[in-house]
Amino acid sequence: MKTLGYILIILMTLVVSCSQGGELGTKGNPIKMYFVPSMEAGKIVTSGQEIADYLMEETGLHFRVAVPTSYASVIEAIGTQETDIAWLATFAYILANEKFGAEVALTVIRKGLDKYRGQFVAKSDSGIDSLEDIDGKVVAYTDAASTSGFIYPSAVLMKNNIKPSNTLFAGGHPQAILAVYQGRVDVGCTFWSPMGEDGEIHDARRAVIDTYPDVIEKIKIVAYTDWIPNDTVTFRKDFPADKRDQIVQALLDYAQTDVGKQTLNDLLDIDNFVRADDADYDVVRSTLNTIGSEAAEFLK
């Protein structure tokens, strides 16, 4: 009877192990790494898979890459442990941390900077040349969950007691630029990034320059927001610390390789990474307090 009991225990252990797919990071239970849909999903998956392949070579861990249909779905996936690692924009990280205890591990570097800022743009011949000139004008924000396209610029206007006559959400950074270009609004709020070494612009106007090649001449930058910490590589709550350390170091190493530099640039215009912790993002929380809101309110 004892022998039968031992056999049953062994069989039950095997069943549970198989149903769970084995230890996290094995082929049967790969580490799930999600990217937000910031561009065409196929391109993100291709670059993301190249990163995953490198991580597997360096760590021996297996990965599965996916691009859900929205930022919100990536955030929710962290809460349900549907994903283990998420490459999240700044505000998306704040929300994932607030709701689910997600933990930032790396901040991305772009053009040598670990931060960026928003910009206010207007038509070059509009007569809008300063923040003060925005008072009484129609303003296009990008999205309610955008740090540079809504949260920071709205805080700047509030701090300076500047009141637009009307505001709207254009639906994205390119859309906000086009709303100004086409004369549907007076001012647009989008992300700013410094020029490249070749003199090419890298702010939101770049997204429409192929279709509207005169956008740089027609649309000018009027003012800037405060600085914002860059995007993140974020881990779900309770992700195994030893595996996290392996992955973080492998990503730092990957960013130093020629192939890694090219892939990261193609993926999200990333130059490098720097180690980060949650306190680095307190400045964003302070800005939210300025406009009297918590992160979750912007997704209602």
C-alpha positions in Angstrom: 0.0 0.0 0.0 2.8 2.3 0.9 4.4 1.6 -2.5 1.2 2.4 -4.2 0.9 5.6 -2.3 4.3 6.7 -3.3 3.5 6.0 -6.9 0.4 8.0 -6.7 2.3 11.0 -5.2 4.9 10.8 -8.0 2.2 10.6 -10.7 0.3 13.6 -9.2 3.6 15.6 -9.1 4.2 14.8 -12.7 0.7 15.8 -13.7 1.0 19.1 -11.9 4.4 19.8 -13.4 3.2 19.1 -16.9 0.0 21.2 -16.5 2.2 24.1 -15.4 4.6 23.6 -18.2 7.6 23.3 -16.0 9.8 26.0 -14.4 9.5 29.5 -15.6 11.9 30.1 -18.5 11.8 26.5 -19.8 10.6 25.7 -23.3 7.2 24.5 -21.9 6.8 27.7 -19.8 8.6 30.5 -21.5 9.1 34.0 -20.1 6.5 36.1 -21.8 7.7 39.5 -23.0 5.2 42.0 -24.3 5.7 45.2 -26.3 3.2 48.0 -26.7 1.7 48.6 -30.2 3.7 51.8 -30.8 4.2 50.9 -34.5 3.2 48.2 -37.0 3.0 45.0 -34.9 4.9 42.8 -37.4 8.0 45.1 -37.1 7.9 45.0 -33.4 7.6 41.3 -33.2 10.5 40.8 -35.6 12.8 43.1 -33.5 11.4 41.7 -30.3 12.2 38.1 -31.4 15.7 39.1 -32.2 16.1 40.4 -28.7 14.5 37.3 -27.2 16.9 35.0 -29.2 19.9 36.9 -27.8 18.5 36.7 -24.3 18.0 32.9 -24.7 21.6 32.5 -25.9 23.0 34.5 -23.0 20.8 33.2 -20.2 19.5 29.8 -21.3 16.0 30.9 -20.7 13.2 30.6 -23.2 11.0 33.6 -24.2 7.8 34.3 -26.0 7.2 37.7 -27.7 3.8 39.3 -28.3 2.3 42.7 -29.1 -1.2 43.1 -27.7 -3.7 45.4 -29.4 -3.5 48.3 -26.9 -1.3 49.8 -24.1 -4.1 49.0 -21.7 -4.1 45.3 -22.6 -0.3 45.1 -21.9 -0.8 46.8 -18.5 -3.7 44.4 -17.6 -1.5 41.4 -18.8 1.0 42.4 -16.1 -1.7 42.3 -13.5 -2.9 38.8 -14.5 0.7 37.5 -15.0 -0.2 36.8 -18.6 3.1 38.6 -19.3 6.3 38.7 -17.2 8.2 41.5 -18.9 6.7 44.6 -20.6 8.4 47.4 -22.5 6.2 50.2 -21.2 6.0 53.9 -21.9 6.4 56.2 -18.9 2.8 56.7 -17.9 1.9 53.1 -18.7 4.6 52.1 -16.2 3.2 54.4 -13.5 -0.2 52.9 -14.0 1.1 49.3 -14.0 3.0 50.0 -10.8 0.0 51.7 -9.2 -2.5 49.0 -10.0 -0.3 45.8 -10.0 3.0 46.5 -8.2 5.0 46.2 -11.5 8.7 47.0 -11.0 10.9 49.0 -13.4 14.3 47.6 -14.0 15.7 49.6 -16.9 15.1 53.1 -18.4 15.9 53.4 -22.1 18.4 55.9 -23.5 17.6 57.9 -26.6 20.1 60.3 -28.2 22.2 60.0 -25.1 19.4 61.0 -22.8 17.4 59.1 -20.2 14.6 61.6 -20.4 12.6 63.5 -22.9 9.9 66.2 -22.9 6.7 67.3 -24.5 6.4 70.2 -27.0 3.7 72.7 -27.9 3.6 73.3 -31.6 1.7 75.8 -33.8 1.7 77.0 -37.4 4.7 79.1 -38.2 2.6 82.0 -39.3 0.0 81.7 -36.4 1.4 84.5 -34.2 1.6 82.0 -31.4 5.1 82.4 -30.1 5.0 81.6 -26.4 3.0 79.7 -23.7 1.0 82.9 -22.9 -0.2 83.1 -26.5 -1.9 79.7 -26.0 -4.5 81.3 -23.7 -7.9 81.2 -25.4 -6.7 79.0 -28.3 -7.9 75.5 -29.3 -5.5 72.8 -28.2 -5.1 69.2 -29.4 -3.7 66.7 -27.0 -2.8 63.2 -28.1 -4.4 60.7 -25.7 -5.5 60.8 -22.1 -2.8 58.3 -21.1 0.0 60.1 -22.9 2.7 61.6 -20.6 4.1 64.1 -23.1 1.0 64.5 -25.2 -1.4 65.3 -22.3 -0.4 65.0 -18.7 2.7 67.2 -18.7 1.5 69.9 -21.1 -1.9 70.2 -19.3 0.1 70.6 -16.1 2.2 73.3 -17.6 -0.9 75.2 -18.7 -2.5 74.8 -15.3 0.6 76.0 -13.5 0.8 79.1 -15.6 -3.0 79.8 -15.4 -3.3 79.4 -19.2 -6.8 78.4 -20.3 -7.5 77.1 -23.8 -10.9 78.0 -25.3 -11.3 74.3 -26.2 -9.4 71.0 -26.1 -9.6 67.7 -27.8 -7.8 64.4 -28.1 -6.5 63.8 -31.6 -5.7 60.1 -31.0 -2.0 60.1 -31.3 1.1 62.2 -31.8 1.0 62.3 -35.6 -2.7 63.1 -35.5 -2.1 66.1 -33.2 0.6 67.4 -35.6 -1.8 67.0 -38.5 -4.6 68.8 -36.6 -2.4 71.8 -36.4 -1.1 71.5 -40.0 -4.6 71.3 -41.4 -5.8 74.2 -39.3 -8.3 72.3 -37.2 -6.7 73.4 -34.0 -4.3 76.2 -33.0 -1.9 74.3 -30.9 -0.8 70.6 -30.7 0.9 68.8 -27.8 3.3 66.0 -28.7 6.6 64.5 -27.7 10.0 66.2 -28.4 13.3 64.5 -29.0 16.6 66.2 -30.0 17.9 66.3 -33.5 20.1 63.5 -34.7 23.8 64.1 -35.4 22.8 64.3 -39.1 20.5 67.2 -38.4 17.3 65.3 -38.9 14.4 66.0 -36.6 13.2 63.3 -34.2 10.2 65.0 -32.6 6.6 64.1 -33.5 6.7 66.0 -36.8 9.0 63.3 -38.2 6.0 60.9 -38.2 4.3 62.8 -41.0 7.2 64.2 -42.9 7.0 61.6 -45.7 3.4 62.6 -46.5 3.9 66.3 -45.6 7.5 67.2 -46.4 7.0 70.9 -45.6 5.8 70.1 -42.0 9.0 71.4 -40.5 8.6 74.8 -42.2 4.9 74.9 -41.6 4.9 73.8 -37.9 7.1 75.4 -35.3 7.8 74.5 -31.7 6.4 77.2 -29.3 7.4 75.8 -25.9 8.4 72.7 -24.0 7.2 70.8 -20.9 9.4 69.8 -18.0 11.6 66.7 -18.5 10.1 63.2 -18.3 11.9 60.0 -17.5 12.1 57.7 -20.6 10.3 54.5 -21.4 11.0 51.4 -19.3 11.7 47.7 -19.3 9.3 46.5 -16.5 8.9 43.2 -14.7 5.7 41.9 -13.1 5.4 41.7 -9.3 7.2 38.7 -7.8 9.2 37.9 -10.9 12.1 35.6 -9.7 15.0 37.9 -8.7 17.7 35.7 -10.0 16.2 35.5 -13.5 15.5 39.2 -13.5 19.2 39.9 -12.8 20.2 37.6 -15.6 17.9 39.3 -18.1 18.7 42.8 -17.1 22.5 42.2 -17.4 21.9 40.5 -20.8 20.0 43.5 -22.1 22.7 45.8 -21.0 25.2 43.7 -22.8 23.1 43.4 -25.9 22.9 47.2 -26.2 26.7 47.3 -26.5 26.8 44.9 -29.5 26.5 46.1 -33.1 23.6 43.9 -33.8 21.9 45.0 -30.6 22.4 48.7 -31.3 20.7 48.3 -34.7 17.8 46.2 -33.5 17.1 48.5 -30.6 17.2 51.5 -32.8 14.8 49.9 -35.3 12.5 48.8 -32.5 12.0 51.9 -30.5 14.8 54.4 -31.4 16.8 53.1 -28.4 20.5 53.7 -28.0 21.1 52.0 -24.6 19.7 51.3 -21.2 20.4 52.5 -17.7 19.4 50.7 -14.5 16.4 52.3 -12.8 14.2 52.0 -9.8 10.7 53.2 -9.0 11.8 56.4 -7.3 13.2 57.7 -10.6 9.5 58.1 -11.7 8.3 60.0 -8.7 8.6 63.2 -10.7 5.8 62.0 -12.9 3.6 61.3 -9.9 4.3 64.8 -8.7 3.0 66.2 -12.1 -0.1 64.0 -11.7 -0.6 65.6 -8.3 -0.4 69.0 -9.9 -3.4 68.4 -12.0 -5.2 66.6 -9.1 -5.4 63.1 -10.5 -4.2 59.6 -10.0 -2.9 57.5 -12.9 -5.9 55.2 -13.1 -8.3 58.1 -13.7 -6.8 58.7 -17.1 -7.9 55.4 -18.5 -11.5 55.6 -17.4 
